[in-house]
């Protein structure tokens, strides 16, 4: 597990939530979409790290 990668994904998620919220407040569809895209990137980053963790657990148990 890379703590650095998880922290980066968490930061990207927060950034996306803020950008989406600003887009909601201002009615800017581009900001809303960009914020949602950043959140999706963050979710993908967490999924990659989860897969790495599972692979490491399998190797460690072998």
PyMOL commands that place a pseudoatom at each C-alpha (Angstrom):
pseudoatom trace, name=CA, resn=UNK, resi=1, chain=A, elem=C, hetatm=0, pos=[0.000, 0.000, 0.000]
pseudoatom trace, name=CA, resn=UNK, resi=2, chain=A, elem=C, hetatm=0, pos=[1.339, 3.347, -0.960]
pseudoatom trace, name=CA, resn=UNK, resi=3, chain=A, elem=C, hetatm=0, pos=[0.300, 5.938, 1.567]
pseudoatom trace, name=CA, resn=UNK, resi=4, chain=A, elem=C, hetatm=0, pos=[1.461, 8.640, -0.811]
pseudoatom trace, name=CA, resn=UNK, resi=5, chain=A, elem=C, hetatm=0, pos=[-0.812, 7.373, -3.605]
pseudoatom trace, name=CA, resn=UNK, resi=6, chain=A, elem=C, hetatm=0, pos=[-3.778, 7.091, -1.246]
pseudoatom trace, name=CA, resn=UNK, resi=7, chain=A, elem=C, hetatm=0, pos=[-3.183, 10.616, 0.058]
pseudoatom trace, name=CA, resn=UNK, resi=8, chain=A, elem=C, hetatm=0, pos=[-2.997, 11.915, -3.487]
pseudoatom trace, name=CA, resn=UNK, resi=9, chain=A, elem=C, hetatm=0, pos=[-6.277, 10.192, -4.377]
pseudoatom trace, name=CA, resn=UNK, resi=10, chain=A, elem=C, hetatm=0, pos=[-7.937, 11.546, -1.245]
pseudoatom trace, name=CA, resn=UNK, resi=11, chain=A, elem=C, hetatm=0, pos=[-6.746, 15.053, -2.109]
pseudoatom trace, name=CA, resn=UNK, resi=12, chain=A, elem=C, hetatm=0, pos=[-8.075, 14.663, -5.650]
pseudoatom trace, name=CA, resn=UNK, resi=13, chain=A, elem=C, hetatm=0, pos=[-11.426, 13.513, -4.236]
pseudoatom trace, name=CA, resn=UNK, resi=14, chain=A, elem=C, hetatm=0, pos=[-11.671, 16.534, -1.930]
pseudoatom trace, name=CA, resn=UNK, resi=15, chain=A, elem=C, hetatm=0, pos=[-10.672, 18.860, -4.759]
pseudoatom trace, name=CA, resn=UNK, resi=16, chain=A, elem=C, hetatm=0, pos=[-13.362, 17.297, -6.940]
pseudoatom trace, name=CA, resn=UNK, resi=17, chain=A, elem=C, hetatm=0, pos=[-16.039, 17.654, -4.266]
pseudoatom trace, name=CA, resn=UNK, resi=18, chain=A, elem=C, hetatm=0, pos=[-15.181, 21.322, -3.789]
pseudoatom trace, name=CA, resn=UNK, resi=19, chain=A, elem=C, hetatm=0, pos=[-15.153, 22.005, -7.509]
pseudoatom trace, name=CA, resn=UNK, resi=20, chain=A, elem=C, hetatm=0, pos=[-18.484, 20.227, -7.970]
pseudoatom trace, name=CA, resn=UNK, resi=21, chain=A, elem=C, hetatm=0, pos=[-20.003, 22.187, -5.063]
pseudoatom trace, name=CA, resn=UNK, resi=22, chain=A, elem=C, hetatm=0, pos=[-18.786, 25.470, -6.551]
pseudoatom trace, name=CA, resn=UNK, resi=23, chain=A, elem=C, hetatm=0, pos=[-20.292, 24.424, -9.863]
pseudoatom trace, name=CA, resn=UNK, resi=24, chain=A, elem=C, hetatm=0, pos=[-23.579, 23.660, -8.142]
pseudoatom trace, name=CA, resn=UNK, resi=25, chain=A, elem=C, hetatm=0, pos=[-23.605, 27.040, -6.413]
pseudoatom trace, name=CA, resn=UNK, resi=26, chain=A, elem=C, hetatm=0, pos=[-22.687, 29.011, -9.527]
pseudoatom trace, name=CA, resn=UNK, resi=27, chain=A, elem=C, hetatm=0, pos=[-24.658, 26.845, -11.928]
pseudoatom trace, name=CA, resn=UNK, resi=28, chain=A, elem=C, hetatm=0, pos=[-21.499, 26.135, -13.955]
pseudoatom trace, name=CA, resn=UNK, resi=29, chain=A, elem=C, hetatm=0, pos=[-21.999, 22.741, -15.578]
pseudoatom trace, name=CA, resn=UNK, resi=30, chain=A, elem=C, hetatm=0, pos=[-18.327, 22.565, -16.612]
pseudoatom trace, name=CA, resn=UNK, resi=31, chain=A, elem=C, hetatm=0, pos=[-17.159, 22.877, -12.988]
pseudoatom trace, name=CA, resn=UNK, resi=32, chain=A, elem=C, hetatm=0, pos=[-19.720, 20.290, -11.924]
pseudoatom trace, name=CA, resn=UNK, resi=33, chain=A, elem=C, hetatm=0, pos=[-18.515, 17.833, -14.552]
pseudoatom trace, name=CA, resn=UNK, resi=34, chain=A, elem=C, hetatm=0, pos=[-14.844, 18.497, -13.856]
pseudoatom trace, name=CA, resn=UNK, resi=35, chain=A, elem=C, hetatm=0, pos=[-15.421, 17.961, -10.148]
pseudoatom trace, name=CA, resn=UNK, resi=36, chain=A, elem=C, hetatm=0, pos=[-17.200, 14.686, -10.796]
pseudoatom trace, name=CA, resn=UNK, resi=37, chain=A, elem=C, hetatm=0, pos=[-14.382, 13.580, -13.092]
pseudoatom trace, name=CA, resn=UNK, resi=38, chain=A, elem=C, hetatm=0, pos=[-11.792, 14.281, -10.381]
pseudoatom trace, name=CA, resn=UNK, resi=39, chain=A, elem=C, hetatm=0, pos=[-13.830, 12.243, -7.925]
pseudoatom trace, name=CA, resn=UNK, resi=40, chain=A, elem=C, hetatm=0, pos=[-13.940, 9.362, -10.420]
pseudoatom trace, name=CA, resn=UNK, resi=41, chain=A, elem=C, hetatm=0, pos=[-10.154, 9.564, -10.845]
pseudoatom trace, name=CA, resn=UNK, resi=42, chain=A, elem=C, hetatm=0, pos=[-9.772, 9.424, -7.070]
pseudoatom trace, name=CA, resn=UNK, resi=43, chain=A, elem=C, hetatm=0, pos=[-12.027, 6.375, -6.843]
pseudoatom trace, name=CA, resn=UNK, resi=44, chain=A, elem=C, hetatm=0, pos=[-9.956, 4.665, -9.526]
pseudoatom trace, name=CA, resn=UNK, resi=45, chain=A, elem=C, hetatm=0, pos=[-6.766, 5.493, -7.629]
pseudoatom trace, name=CA, resn=UNK, resi=46, chain=A, elem=C, hetatm=0, pos=[-8.181, 3.951, -4.462]
pseudoatom trace, name=CA, resn=UNK, resi=47, chain=A, elem=C, hetatm=0, pos=[-9.267, 0.860, -6.420]
pseudoatom trace, name=CA, resn=UNK, resi=48, chain=A, elem=C, hetatm=0, pos=[-5.734, 0.417, -7.764]
pseudoatom trace, name=CA, resn=UNK, resi=49, chain=A, elem=C, hetatm=0, pos=[-4.286, 0.685, -4.267]
pseudoatom trace, name=CA, resn=UNK, resi=50, chain=A, elem=C, hetatm=0, pos=[-6.882, -1.799, -2.961]
pseudoatom trace, name=CA, resn=UNK, resi=51, chain=A, elem=C, hetatm=0, pos=[-5.867, -4.255, -5.696]
pseudoatom trace, name=CA, resn=UNK, resi=52, chain=A, elem=C, hetatm=0, pos=[-2.197, -3.811, -4.797]
pseudoatom trace, name=CA, resn=UNK, resi=53, chain=A, elem=C, hetatm=0, pos=[-3.010, -4.482, -1.144]
pseudoatom trace, name=CA, resn=UNK, resi=54, chain=A, elem=C, hetatm=0, pos=[-4.915, -7.667, -2.008]
pseudoatom trace, name=CA, resn=UNK, resi=55, chain=A, elem=C, hetatm=0, pos=[-2.098, -8.886, -4.251]
pseudoatom trace, name=CA, resn=UNK, resi=56, chain=A, elem=C, hetatm=0, pos=[0.433, -8.248, -1.515]
pseudoatom trace, name=CA, resn=UNK, resi=57, chain=A, elem=C, hetatm=0, pos=[-1.717, -10.157, 0.989]
pseudoatom trace, name=CA, resn=UNK, resi=58, chain=A, elem=C, hetatm=0, pos=[-1.893, -13.142, -1.373]
pseudoatom trace, name=CA, resn=UNK, resi=59, chain=A, elem=C, hetatm=0, pos=[1.867, -13.112, -1.901]
pseudoatom trace, name=CA, resn=UNK, resi=60, chain=A, elem=C, hetatm=0, pos=[2.532, -12.751, 1.816]
pseudoatom trace, name=CA, resn=UNK, resi=61, chain=A, elem=C, hetatm=0, pos=[0.285, -15.727, 2.611]
pseudoatom trace, name=CA, resn=UNK, resi=62, chain=A, elem=C, hetatm=0, pos=[1.966, -17.928, 0.022]
for i in range(1, 62): cmd.bond("trace and resi %d" % i, "trace and resi %d" % (i + 1))
show_as sticks, trace
zoom trace
